Amino acid sequence: MKTLVILSHPNLAASVANKTVIEELKKSSQDITIRHLEELYQGYTIDVAAEQAALLAADTIIFQFPFYWYSSPPALKNWIDRVFDYNFAYGPEGDKIKGKNLIISTTLGGPQEAYLPLGYNHFRVGELLRPFEQTAYLTGLNYIEPIFTHRCVFSPEANNKAEVEDRARNHAARVLEQLAKLA
């Protein structure tokens, strides 16, 4: 099974959680290709043909990103807007990615209790990820249960780096476990 990871992180070098997740995925023996959008593209210009070709070659697509303002970083949203084109991903002839798996893999800074109806953010993470779920339904992708991990932002005042790295390694293990189940 071929897996395509669409990574969106505007400053991966400074990341603790997402950088660790990606490092762990790279160590895997599974067939995983990682495309870091901010590294590949400056600004909002995207090589749509190359990205669509990468999608066509994959069985499973993973969107890997830090949760930004209840969504993804802007590069991923732009990528979806450009690459999931009419008559490619949807529309009368838009069945090119139909039947492939989609996994949302995201890291969150806040604690789990912040993502409850009475919590700081008022909504559960799954509810906030509904636009991705609907995108999967529209394009015929198999929406796999999202994988997300709380308390993944490193701040010397709030937590220690080793704890965030441990959470991120556990997160990556859950992603790899899910890929093994899908294979």
C-alpha positions in Angstrom: 0.0 0.0 0.0 1.3 3.4 -1.0 0.8 6.3 1.4 1.1 10.0 0.5 1.6 12.4 3.4 0.6 16.0 2.5 2.5 17.9 5.2 1.7 21.5 5.9 3.7 23.3 8.5 5.0 26.8 7.9 8.1 26.4 10.2 8.8 22.7 10.5 12.4 23.3 11.5 11.2 24.9 14.7 8.4 22.4 15.3 8.7 19.7 18.0 5.6 17.7 17.5 5.1 17.7 13.7 8.8 17.3 13.1 8.9 14.3 15.4 5.9 12.8 13.7 7.5 13.1 10.3 10.8 11.7 11.5 9.0 8.7 12.9 7.1 8.1 9.7 10.3 8.4 7.7 11.8 5.6 9.8 8.9 3.3 8.9 9.4 0.4 6.5 6.0 1.2 5.0 5.8 2.8 1.5 5.4 6.5 2.5 6.0 9.6 0.4 6.0 12.9 2.2 5.3 16.2 0.4 6.0 19.3 2.6 3.9 22.0 0.9 5.7 25.0 2.4 9.1 23.5 1.3 7.8 22.6 -2.2 6.0 25.9 -2.9 6.6 29.5 -2.1 3.4 31.5 -2.0 0.2 30.1 -3.5 1.4 28.7 -6.8 1.1 24.9 -6.9 2.1 22.4 -9.6 -1.4 20.9 -9.8 -0.4 18.2 -12.3 2.5 17.0 -10.1 0.2 17.0 -7.0 -2.6 15.1 -8.8 -0.1 12.6 -10.1 1.1 12.0 -6.5 -2.5 11.5 -5.5 -3.1 9.0 -8.3 -0.1 6.9 -7.2 -1.3 6.7 -3.6 -3.8 4.3 -1.9 -4.0 6.4 1.3 -3.6 10.1 1.7 -2.7 11.7 5.0 -3.1 15.4 5.8 -0.5 16.1 8.5 -0.6 19.5 10.1 -0.7 21.4 13.4 -4.3 22.6 14.2 -4.4 26.3 13.3 -7.4 28.4 14.3 -9.6 25.3 14.2 -8.4 24.2 10.8 -5.2 23.6 8.8 -2.4 26.0 7.9 -3.3 28.1 4.8 -0.9 26.1 2.5 -3.0 23.0 2.9 -6.3 24.8 2.3 -4.8 26.3 -0.8 -3.5 22.9 -1.9 -7.0 21.4 -1.5 -8.6 24.3 -3.4 -6.2 23.9 -6.3 -5.6 20.2 -6.5 -9.0 18.8 -5.8 -10.1 20.2 -9.1 -13.5 19.9 -10.9 -13.5 16.7 -13.0 -10.5 15.4 -11.1 -11.7 15.1 -7.5 -15.4 15.9 -8.1 -17.9 16.7 -10.8 -19.2 14.5 -13.7 -15.7 13.0 -14.4 -14.3 13.7 -11.0 -13.7 10.2 -9.7 -9.9 10.1 -9.9 -9.4 9.8 -6.1 -12.6 8.0 -5.3 -12.0 5.0 -3.1 -8.7 6.1 -1.7 -8.3 6.5 2.1 -8.0 9.9 3.8 -6.6 10.3 7.3 -6.5 13.6 9.0 -3.4 13.6 11.3 -3.2 16.7 13.4 -1.5 18.0 16.5 -3.2 20.4 18.9 -1.6 22.7 21.5 -4.5 22.7 23.9 -5.6 20.0 26.4 -8.4 17.6 25.7 -10.8 19.3 28.1 -10.5 22.5 26.1 -12.3 20.7 23.2 -15.6 19.9 24.9 -18.9 21.7 24.8 -18.2 23.4 28.2 -14.5 23.8 27.4 -12.6 26.8 26.2 -13.1 25.9 22.5 -16.7 24.7 22.9 -16.5 22.0 20.2 -15.0 18.5 20.0 -12.1 18.1 17.6 -14.1 15.8 15.3 -16.7 18.5 15.0 -14.1 21.1 14.0 -12.7 18.7 11.3 -16.1 18.4 9.6 -15.0 20.4 6.5 -12.3 17.7 5.8 -14.9 15.0 6.3 -17.3 16.7 3.9 -14.5 17.1 1.4 -13.8 13.4 1.6 -17.5 12.6 1.0 -17.7 15.0 -2.0 -14.6 13.5 -3.6 -15.4 9.8 -2.8 -12.5 9.4 -0.4 -12.9 6.9 2.5 -12.8 9.1 5.5 -10.8 7.3 8.2 -11.2 8.3 11.8 -8.9 11.3 12.4 -5.8 10.9 14.5 -5.1 13.8 16.8 -3.0 14.5 19.9 -3.4 17.2 22.5 -0.8 19.2 24.3 1.6 19.1 21.4 2.9 22.6 21.5 6.3 23.1 23.2 6.5 26.0 25.6 9.1 26.0 28.4 6.4 27.7 30.7 3.8 25.0 30.0 5.5 21.7 29.4 8.9 20.1 28.6 10.2 19.2 25.2 10.6 15.5 26.0 6.9 15.2 26.9 5.9 16.7 23.6 8.3 14.5 21.7 6.8 11.4 23.5 3.3 12.5 22.6 4.4 13.0 19.0 6.1 9.5 18.8 2.9 8.0 20.2 0.9 9.9 17.6 3.1 8.6 14.8 2.8 5.1 16.1 -1.0 5.4 15.9 -0.7 6.7 12.3 1.5 3.7 11.4 -0.9 1.3 13.2 -3.8 2.7 11.2 -1.9 2.3 8.0 -1.1 -1.3 8.9 -4.8 -2.0 9.4 -5.7 -0.5 6.1 -3.0 -2.5 4.2 
